[in-house]
Amino acid sequence: MTLLPSSIGSLTSLSYLDLGTNCFTVLPSSIGSLTNLFNLNIEGNALTFLPDTISSLTKLSQGSQCE
């Protein structure tokens, strides 16, 4: 998968999201709407930056960044 649809932001009840080992280069800003996320795995992608809205994920307790 190379593109995460912006509609991901409508899944506001998600608490765990594993996006690891894909070919993402960007994440949609709508990811900031996932305010119930406790765990976000983005390891193994080619992300060059994270959207500013990621700071809205205040419940995030575990996360992985790309290497």
Protein Blocks (a to p, Z undefined) as FASTA:
>chain_A
ZZdcfklmmmmmbcbdcfehiabfbdcfklmmmmmbfbdcfehiacfbdcfklmmmmmbm
bdcddZZ
